[in-house]
Amino acid sequence: MSSMFNPPHPGFTLRDDILPALNLTVGEAAAQLGVDRTTLSKVLNGRAAVSPAMALRLERWLGRDHGGAAEVWLAQQTAYDLWQARVAVKASKALSGVKVLKLQTA
């Protein structure tokens, strides 16, 4: 999997593409997903991650054949999280104390 430049939070895809396409409010979507409106709102606004449990809810709700595969949602979340971590580590130089492992070749 290649790295993407500043990948969007997967909640933004839900907020900006899926909910409008389905003509649903946050409250309606939350009810259909079986979660609190606040819980879904946090995901939609990038303040909470798409958890494995939420990914499974999205998969059941949207269907695997309609872009709802849990693996896809989790891959998007991982790409976002890893990008954010790389930026934070670069800014803080937190990895400067980690030594590079030197393997001997036979």
Backbone as JSON, one array per atom type, in Angstrom:
{
  "sequence": "MSSMFNPPHPGFTLRDDILPALNLTVGEAAAQLGVDRTTLSKVLNGRAAVSPAMALRLERWLGRDHGGAAEVWLAQQTAYDLWQARVAVKASKALSGVKVLKLQTA",
  "N": [[0.85, -1.17, 0.0], [0.73, 2.1, -0.96], [1.87, 5.21, 0.41], [-0.2, 7.96, 1.14], [-0.44, 11.43, 0.46], [-1.13, 13.4, 3.12], [-3.71, 12.04, 4.0], [-7.31, 12.09, 4.15], [-9.39, 12.15, 7.1], [-11.4, 9.31, 7.7], [-13.97, 9.82, 8.58], [-14.66, 12.2, 7.38], [-15.29, 11.44, 4.8], [-17.63, 10.03, 5.22], [-19.21, 12.15, 6.24], [-19.1, 14.17, 4.2], [-19.64, 12.9, 1.76], [-21.15, 10.4, 1.9], [-23.4, 10.67, 3.73], [-24.76, 12.99, 2.6], [-25.35, 11.89, 0.04], [-27.12, 9.9, 0.69], [-29.07, 11.41, 1.71], [-29.34, 11.92, 4.47], [-29.56, 13.0, 7.87], [-27.25, 13.64, 10.57], [-28.27, 12.64, 12.94], [-30.22, 10.82, 11.98], [-28.61, 8.98, 10.59], [-27.04, 8.08, 12.7], [-28.97, 6.79, 14.26], [-29.67, 4.71, 12.51], [-27.28, 3.35, 12.46], [-27.13, 2.54, 15.04], [-25.91, 3.95, 17.11], [-25.06, 6.64, 19.41], [-25.89, 10.03, 18.61], [-23.91, 11.88, 19.23], [-21.62, 10.28, 19.32], [-21.36, 9.47, 16.62], [-21.1, 11.99, 15.47], [-18.6, 12.84, 16.46], [-16.89, 11.13, 15.05], [-17.49, 11.91, 12.41], [-16.49, 14.48, 12.39], [-13.8, 14.16, 12.69], [-12.8, 13.89, 15.24], [-12.82, 11.55, 16.56], [-11.74, 8.2, 16.09], [-12.43, 5.82, 13.45], [-13.38, 2.99, 14.74], [-12.72, -0.59, 15.05], [-15.21, -1.75, 15.76], [-17.01, 0.26, 14.91], [-16.4, 0.22, 12.21], [-17.39, -2.28, 11.5], [-20.1, -1.8, 11.96], [-20.56, 0.11, 9.96], [-20.04, -1.47, 7.73], [-22.13, -3.36, 7.86], [-24.31, -1.62, 7.63], [-23.92, -0.15, 5.17], [-23.24, -2.16, 3.41], [-21.06, -4.56, 1.99], [-20.71, -4.54, -0.77], [-21.2, -1.97, -1.5], [-19.23, -0.12, -0.85], [-18.81, -0.43, 1.83], [-17.08, -2.15, 3.17], [-15.51, -3.31, 6.06], [-12.74, -3.53, 6.26], [-11.84, -1.62, 4.46], [-12.63, 0.81, 5.63], [-11.12, 0.68, 7.98], [-8.54, 0.62, 6.9], [-8.42, 3.16, 5.77], [-8.56, 4.68, 8.12], [-6.21, 3.85, 9.39], [-4.27, 4.77, 7.56], [-4.67, 7.52, 7.81], [-4.1, 7.87, 10.59], [-1.4, 7.01, 10.69], [-0.15, 8.88, 9.03], [-0.6, 11.23, 10.52], [0.86, 10.56, 12.82], [3.46, 10.36, 11.75], [3.93, 13.03, 11.04], [3.78, 14.26, 13.57], [5.9, 12.98, 14.92], [8.07, 13.75, 13.39], [8.08, 16.5, 13.85], [8.59, 16.56, 16.58], [10.89, 15.16, 16.91], [10.94, 12.7, 18.15], [11.84, 10.15, 17.58], [14.55, 10.25, 17.51], [16.24, 9.05, 19.36], [16.14, 6.39, 18.75], [17.88, 3.68, 17.66], [19.18, 2.58, 14.54], [18.74, -0.61, 13.33], [21.3, -2.76, 12.49], [21.77, -5.2, 10.28], [23.58, -8.15, 9.7], [24.74, -9.45, 6.66], [24.85, -12.61, 5.13]],
  "CA": [[0.0, 0.0, 0.0], [1.54, 3.3, -1.01], [1.4, 6.23, 1.34], [-0.91, 9.06, 0.52], [-0.12, 12.72, 1.06], [-2.15, 13.92, 4.03], [-5.01, 11.41, 3.74], [-8.39, 12.63, 4.97], [-10.01, 11.3, 8.11], [-12.52, 8.62, 7.05], [-15.23, 10.44, 8.97], [-14.99, 13.24, 6.41], [-15.95, 10.76, 3.68], [-19.01, 9.81, 5.67], [-19.89, 13.45, 6.39], [-19.17, 14.96, 2.98], [-20.07, 12.14, 0.59], [-22.15, 9.36, 2.1], [-24.65, 11.19, 4.31], [-25.52, 13.76, 1.61], [-25.84, 11.01, -1.04], [-28.26, 9.17, 1.24], [-30.01, 12.43, 2.19], [-29.55, 11.63, 5.89], [-28.95, 13.85, 8.88], [-26.37, 12.92, 11.5], [-29.15, 11.89, 13.86], [-30.83, 9.69, 11.27], [-27.56, 8.0, 10.33], [-26.67, 7.49, 14.0], [-30.04, 5.85, 14.63], [-29.56, 3.53, 11.65], [-26.05, 2.64, 12.86], [-27.29, 2.07, 16.4], [-24.99, 4.67, 17.99], [-25.5, 7.97, 19.79], [-25.6, 11.1, 17.65], [-22.63, 12.45, 19.63], [-20.57, 9.33, 18.91], [-21.18, 9.59, 15.18], [-20.62, 13.35, 15.2], [-17.16, 12.87, 16.72], [-16.24, 10.47, 13.91], [-17.71, 12.73, 11.22], [-15.69, 15.69, 12.48], [-12.4, 13.8, 12.85], [-12.39, 13.94, 16.64], [-12.74, 10.16, 17.02], [-11.35, 7.27, 15.03], [-13.32, 4.73, 13.06], [-12.91, 1.81, 15.47], [-13.16, -1.84, 14.42], [-16.65, -1.91, 15.98], [-17.71, 1.19, 14.02], [-16.2, -0.27, 10.85], [-18.35, -3.37, 11.3], [-21.43, -1.18, 11.83], [-20.61, 0.71, 8.62], [-20.12, -2.57, 6.78], [-23.5, -3.89, 7.88], [-25.21, -0.56, 7.19], [-23.74, 0.17, 3.75], [-23.04, -3.37, 2.63], [-19.7, -4.7, 1.43], [-20.71, -4.24, -2.2], [-21.46, -0.54, -1.71], [-18.19, 0.67, -0.22], [-18.89, -0.53, 3.28], [-16.21, -3.18, 3.76], [-14.84, -2.87, 7.28], [-11.31, -3.42, 5.99], [-11.6, -0.35, 3.76], [-12.73, 1.88, 6.63], [-9.97, 0.58, 8.87], [-7.35, 1.01, 6.14], [-8.44, 4.62, 5.69], [-8.24, 5.2, 9.44], [-4.79, 3.58, 9.62], [-3.51, 5.7, 6.73], [-4.79, 8.83, 8.45], [-3.37, 7.84, 11.86], [0.03, 6.9, 10.44], [0.29, 10.18, 8.52], [-0.57, 12.16, 11.65], [1.98, 10.16, 13.68], [4.71, 10.75, 11.09], [4.07, 14.49, 11.16], [4.06, 14.57, 14.97], [7.23, 12.48, 15.26], [9.04, 14.6, 12.69], [8.1, 17.79, 14.54], [9.11, 16.43, 17.95], [12.13, 14.39, 16.86], [10.78, 11.66, 19.17], [12.54, 8.92, 17.2], [15.99, 10.51, 17.4], [16.96, 8.13, 20.23], [16.0, 5.01, 18.28], [19.03, 3.27, 16.83], [18.86, 1.79, 13.35], [19.24, -1.98, 13.45], [22.2, -3.13, 11.4], [21.78, -6.65, 10.11], [24.71, -8.67, 8.93], [24.35, -10.33, 5.57], [25.7, -13.81, 5.08]],
  "C": [[0.89, 1.23, 0.0], [0.98, 4.34, -0.06], [0.79, 7.39, 0.56], [-0.47, 10.35, 1.2], [-1.32, 13.21, 1.84], [-3.54, 13.33, 3.76], [-6.09, 11.99, 4.65], [-8.84, 11.63, 6.03], [-11.2, 10.61, 7.46], [-13.89, 9.17, 7.44], [-15.66, 11.53, 8.0], [-15.68, 12.65, 5.18], [-17.41, 10.49, 4.01], [-19.8, 11.12, 5.66], [-20.13, 14.14, 5.05], [-19.73, 14.22, 1.77], [-21.27, 11.23, 0.87], [-23.46, 9.9, 2.67], [-25.43, 12.06, 3.31], [-26.1, 12.89, 0.48], [-27.07, 10.23, -0.59], [-29.34, 10.1, 1.77], [-30.37, 12.19, 3.65], [-28.92, 12.71, 6.76], [-28.04, 12.99, 9.75], [-27.21, 12.06, 12.44], [-29.78, 10.68, 13.22], [-29.8, 8.59, 11.02], [-27.16, 7.3, 11.63], [-27.7, 6.46, 14.43], [-29.94, 4.57, 13.81], [-28.33, 2.69, 12.0], [-26.15, 2.08, 14.28], [-26.3, 2.69, 17.38], [-25.61, 6.02, 18.37], [-25.11, 8.98, 18.71], [-24.22, 11.7, 17.95], [-21.47, 11.57, 19.18], [-20.3, 9.47, 17.42], [-20.63, 10.96, 14.81], [-19.12, 13.47, 15.42], [-16.39, 12.23, 15.58], [-16.32, 11.37, 12.68], [-16.83, 13.98, 11.21], [-14.22, 15.43, 12.78], [-11.9, 13.86, 14.27], [-12.34, 12.55, 17.27], [-12.43, 9.27, 15.82], [-12.51, 6.35, 14.67], [-12.73, 3.48, 13.7], [-13.3, 0.55, 14.7], [-14.66, -2.07, 14.59], [-17.46, -0.99, 15.07], [-17.57, 0.74, 12.57], [-17.16, -1.41, 10.54], [-19.78, -2.84, 11.19], [-21.6, -0.58, 10.43], [-20.75, -0.36, 7.54], [-21.54, -3.13, 6.71], [-24.49, -2.89, 7.29], [-25.13, -0.32, 5.68], [-23.68, -1.05, 2.86], [-21.65, -3.4, 2.02], [-19.64, -4.29, -0.03], [-20.93, -2.76, -2.51], [-20.47, 0.34, -0.96], [-18.14, 0.56, 1.29], [-17.98, -1.55, 3.92], [-15.44, -2.63, 4.95], [-13.35, -2.66, 7.05], [-10.97, -2.09, 5.31], [-11.63, 0.81, 4.75], [-11.54, 1.87, 7.56], [-8.67, 0.95, 8.17], [-7.28, 2.53, 6.01], [-8.05, 5.25, 7.03], [-6.76, 5.01, 9.74], [-3.92, 4.53, 8.82], [-3.51, 7.1, 7.34], [-3.95, 8.89, 9.73], [-1.86, 7.81, 11.65], [0.58, 8.22, 9.91], [0.42, 11.18, 9.67], [0.6, 11.84, 12.59], [3.31, 10.55, 13.06], [4.97, 12.25, 11.22], [4.45, 14.86, 12.59], [5.47, 14.16, 15.37], [8.3, 13.34, 14.62], [9.18, 15.93, 13.42], [8.77, 17.68, 15.91], [10.47, 15.74, 18.01], [12.12, 13.25, 17.89], [11.53, 10.37, 18.83], [14.06, 9.08, 17.15], [16.82, 9.56, 18.28], [16.88, 6.68, 19.8], [17.16, 4.7, 17.33], [18.56, 2.42, 15.67], [19.52, 0.42, 13.5], [20.1, -2.3, 12.24], [22.29, -4.64, 11.35], [22.99, -7.06, 9.3], [24.19, -9.58, 7.85], [25.34, -11.47, 5.48], [26.48, -13.91, 3.81]]
}
